[in-house]
Each structure stands twice: as structure tokens, then as C-alpha cells.
Amino acid sequence: MSRATFPRLSDWHIAAVLALFGLAGPFLLPTLATQIAFLWLMVVFALTWDMLGGRMGYNSFGNIVFFGIGCYAAAVIQRDAGLPYFEGLALGLVAGAVLSVLAAIVFGAAMLGIRGHYFAIGTLGLGIAAGEIAAGWDYVGAGSGMALPLYPGELGERELFFCYSLFALAACCFLLFRWIYSTRFGLALNAIRDDQDKADAMGLRTTPIKIVAWSLSAFFLGISGGLAANMIGFIDPRDVAFAGATYGVWMVLMTILGGKGTLWGPVLGAFIFHVTQELFWTWLLGWQRVALGLLIVLIVVFFPQGIMGWLAERRARTAS
């Protein structure tokens, strides 16, 4: 008796379904437009973390720094530039992206020479330090936070605008990273992950490569920070901008859940994690953090290779 065979979806089939959801979802589910916008933000988080943690083997807990820089850069520009809303937002997003890349270059030059747990702990310290600095800096509101300008459009337009903006950002991030992973630069990232000493011996300039990879992640995180801050409408230094205990940890968990170092793993992990979290918040009010903690344990124990890794294992066993 022959085994049943199922058609395998190609990358472009999956991309087409996601594009259709991204374009039609806010209109079909208008009451969930904000949650859909946050879903695309989670996809950006997972994709950018995977470039370092999955493709390069450097587990960073400091990527939240670039998101926070993007939040504050956009807020300060919009507050001080005296421009109309959309012009101020555009300038703020550019400033957030540029400042985040510059920060990645500076931090990368200082920290990417260390490896393993030392690098992870060092980046964790970056996120904590950034939150404390912002919480004590009066120019950006200190511990009281900063309010963002009100969106000037009609009721309901705001949710659609940020939903489509974050969808476009996630799509650009995915397509750019997909192309990068197919180039020699992508192979260099994998070589650093597999054996950095051998990569050095072969003549790869590993430190500049690592800095460029971190800068690419920082670029998208800086833009996402400005968009998210405007969507939320308020920046708290510890709970929004430099929220290492939530956003910073979720970046890692979503990527691990989907499968580190795979093309679709971070996207899949972001979808599953975000939908599950929203269900917890809806149906388990008061116990949502307990349920989320149990989910984290289940991810680490039962899916150490991620869902994509688990599927690849099952496929290999079926074929053998």
C-alpha cells in the first residue's frame, strides 16, 4: 500500500497567501487591524533576530536597543521639527534607521569580538542600560515617557495606515534577507556560525561581516520602532522602547519556535506566538502570563530545533 503524498507548497505560494492576508486582512477583519499590525511587527522582530542568532550563531539580547532608538528618534523629531504629521513621521523614521545603524556599528565594533555566552550577556546589559538611561533623561521624558502626536486622519484610518506600513516593512525585510541569504554574504554568515576560526583562516573578514549583519537588523528595527511608537501613541522607556523582558525575549522565542536559521521559521514562529498570546490575553485574563510562561517551557523542551526543524526531521524519517 503506497503512502499518500501531499503537494508541497513553494515559497512563492506561501508568500502569495501572506500577501493576500496582508492586503485584505485589515478590511475583512477591521476590528483586529491593530492586532494584525502587531503581528507584522513580531515578524520583523523575528526576522531581524534570526540574522544574528540563526544565520550567524550570535545570540543577541540587545536588539531591543535599536527598536528603542527608533521609538525615541521618531518621537523627538515629530515633537521638535515643527513639521506636519506625515512629514515629521517620515523624517523621524529616517532618523531612527540612521541612528540605529550607527549604534549597531559602534556596539558591533566593541562587542562582536567576543563570542558565546559573553556576547549574549553583554548585549543583555546594553538593553538594560539603555532603558535606565532613557528613564533618567529629561529631554525624552525620563520615567514619565513621551506622548506622540495624534494621527490626523479619520476614525479607523490610523489602524489601517500602521497595519499596511508594518506589513510593507515586514515584506521588505523578508525579501531583502531572502536575497542576502542566497549571496556570498549569506554563505559567510553561515561559515561564521559553523566555525568562525576556520572562516578567519580562510581569509574572511569576520568582524566587518558581523557588523554589517547587525546593522541590517538595526535598520529595520529602527524603522519599526518609529512606527510602533506612533501606533501605540506613548513611549514608556522600560515597557515599550527598551522592553527587554517582553519584546526582547519574544524575538528569541519566536525564532526558536519557528526554527532558527530557516527562511520561513521566524515568520511561522511569529504567527503562532502572536496568535497564541492574543488568545491567552482574551480567554485567560489573570492567568495569561502563567500560560505564556508554560508556552515558553513547551517551546524550549519540545521544539529545540523549531517547527521547521521538526518537520524536516519527520520528512527525512518518512523518506528513509
N, C-alpha and C positions, 0 to 999 in steps of 0.2 A: 504494500500500500504506500503510495507516494505521499510525501509531505505536502501540505498545502503551501503554496507560495503566495506572498503578498507583494504587490507592487511597491517599490521603494521610491519615496519622494526625493526629487533632486533639490539642490539648494535653491534653484530658481522657483520651483513650485512652492516651497516654504516661504520664500521671500515674497512671492505674489500674494499668498494668503495673508501674511503680516501687513503688506502694503494696503491690501483691501481693508483689513481691520483698522489700520491706522487712519485711512481716509474716511471710511464710512462709520467707524465706531462711535465717534462723538455725536453724529447725527442720529444714529439708531439708538444710542443709549445716552441721551443728553444729561440725565441726572447723574451719570457716572463719569462725566467728562474730566473732572478733577482727578478721580482715581486713575483714569486712563493716562492722564498727563504724568502722574507719579509713576505709573508703570514704565513709561518711556524713560523717565529719569533713572529708575532702577536698572534698566537695560544699559544706559550709559555708564552707570556705576560699575556694573559687572564687566562690561567690555573693556573699560579702561584699567580696571584692576587686573584683568586676565593678561594684559600685555606684559605686565611685570611678573605677577605671581604664577601665571600659567605658561606663558611663552618663554619667559626669561629665567624663571625659577627664583625670583627675588620677592619674598612675601612682605609687601609693604602694608603697614598700618597707618601710614601718614598721607595717603592720597586725599583724605578729607581736608587737608590743609589747602589744596588747590581749589576745592569746592568753596571753602570759606572765603578765600581771597576773591573768588569770582562774586560771591554774595556781596561783600563789602565794597568792592570796586564799583559794581553797578550802582549800589545804593548811594555812595558818596558822589559819583558823577551826576546822578539824577538829582541829588539834593543841591549840589553846588554849581552845576554848569548853567542853570537857568534856561535849559532847552525845553521844547515841547516833549511830551511823554515819549513818543516813539523815537525821536532823535536822541533823547537822553538815554533811553534804553539801549539803542544800537551802539552809541559811544561807550556806554558802560560795559556792554558785552565784549567789545573790542579791548577795552582796558583790562577787564578781568582775564581774558585769554592771554594778553601780553604779559601781565604781571604774574600770572600763574606759570607761564613758560619760563620767565626769568627766575622765579623762585625754584622751579624744578632744576634749572641749570646750576644755580648756586648750591642748593641742597644736594644735588646729584654729585657735583664735584667734591663736596665734603664727605658724603656718606656712601656713595656707591663703590668705594674701595673696600668696604667691609662686607661680610657675607653672613648668610645663615641667620641664626637667632640674634646675633648682634645687630644686623641690619634691621630686622623686624622690631626689636626693642627700641632702637634709635629712632625709627620712623614713628613708633607709638609715642615717644617723647615729643616729637615735633608737633603732633596733633594736640597733645595736652598743653604744651607751651603756647601754641597759637591761640587756643581757647582762653587761656589765662591772660595773655597779652590783650586780646580784644575785650575781655571783660573788665580790664582796668584802664582802657584807653578812652578818655572822654570824647575825643574827636569822632569816634564811631559809636558813641552812645554808652560806652562802658557796659556795665552789667544790666542797664536798663534796656539795651538793644536799640534797634533803629526801625522806624516805620518807613515803608516805601510809598512812593506816590500812588494815588488812586488811578486805576485804569480808566481812561476817558470814554470808553465805548458804552454801548447799550448793555442792559442786563442780559447775561448769558454769553455775550461776545468774549468776555475776558477768559472764561474757561476754554472756549474754542480756540482762542488765539494761543494760549500757552500749551494746550494739548497738541496743536499742529506744530508749534515751534519746537517742542521737545521731541515730537515724532520725527521731524526733519533732522534734528541734531542726532538722534539715535541712528537714523538711517545713514547719514553721512559718516558717522563714527564707524558703523558696521562695514560699509562699503570700502572706506579707506583702509581699515585694518585688514579686511579680507584681501585687498590688493597687496598691502605691505607683507602679509604672511606668505604670499606667493613669490616674493622677490628674494634677492640675496640677503637683504637686510633681515627678512624673516628667518632665513636659514641661520644667520649669525646669532639671532636671539635664541634659537633652539640649541645652537652649539654652546652658547654661554650656559644655558640651563643644564645641558648634558655633562659638560666637563669644561669649566672655564680655563683651567690650567692648560689643557690641550689647545683650546681656542687661542689663548695667548701665544702658545708655542708655534701655532700655525700662522701667526702674524696678524691676527685680528686685533684691532684697537678696541678692546672690550669696554674700556671706561667711556669713551665718546659714544659708543653704540648704546650703552646703558642710559646715558644722559639723554640721548635723542629719544629713546623709548619712553622714558619718564616724562619728557617734555611733551610728547604727543598725547599721553594720558592727561597731563596737566592742562593742555589746550582745551580739550573737550570738557573737562571738569570745571574749568574757569567759566566757560560759557554756560554750562548747566547751572552753576551757582547763581549767576545773574538772573537767569530765567526762573529758577525755583524761588529765589528770594522775592521776586515780583509777584509770582503766583501765590505764595504764602501771604505776602503783604507785610511781614515783620521778620526781622532778623534777631534772634537771640544768640549770643556768642557761643554758648555751650550746647543748646538744644537744637539749633538749626545750622549755623555756619560751620562750627567745628564739632559736630555731633559724633564724636568717635565711638561712643557707646552704642549708637544706633546705626546711622549711615555708614560709619567707618567699618563696623563689624559686618553689616549686611552685605557690603561689597564682597567681602571674602566668602561669606556663606553662600551667596547666590552663585558665585563662580564654582565653588566646590560642589554645590548641589547639582548644577548642570554638567560639570566636567571641565576641569582646568585644561588649558592648552588645546581646546577643541574650538571649531569655528562657531557652532551653534550652542555649545554648552552654556556660556554665560547668558545668552538670550533666553534659553529654556529655563535656566535656573532663576532668572529674574522674574519670568512669568509665573512660575509655580510659587516662588516665595512670596511675591506681592499679592497674588490672588489668595493664597492661604492666610497671609497676615490680615488681609481685609476681612476674610470670613471670620477669623478669630475675633477681630475688633467688633464685628457685627453681632455674632452669636455667643461669644464668651466674655461679655463685658464683666470686668472684675477679675477674670481668670486669663485674660488674653496674654499677659506676659509669662504666666506659667506655661501656657500652651506653646508659646513661641520658644521658650527655653527647651521644652521637650522636643520640639521640631528640630532645634539646633543639635540636640543629642542624637536624634534619629539620623540626621544628615551625616554627622561625623562617624557614627557606628556602622550604619547600613549602606551608606553610599560614599565610602572614602575615595573611590575613583569617579564619583559623579554618575549621573544618569546616563550620559553618553558613553562613559567608560563601561558601565554595567551592560548597556545594550550591545556594545562592541564585543564584550566577553560572551554574552549569550549567543550572539550571531556566530562567533568563532566556534563555540561548542556545538551549535546546531549543524554547522557546515562540516565539522570533523566526523 
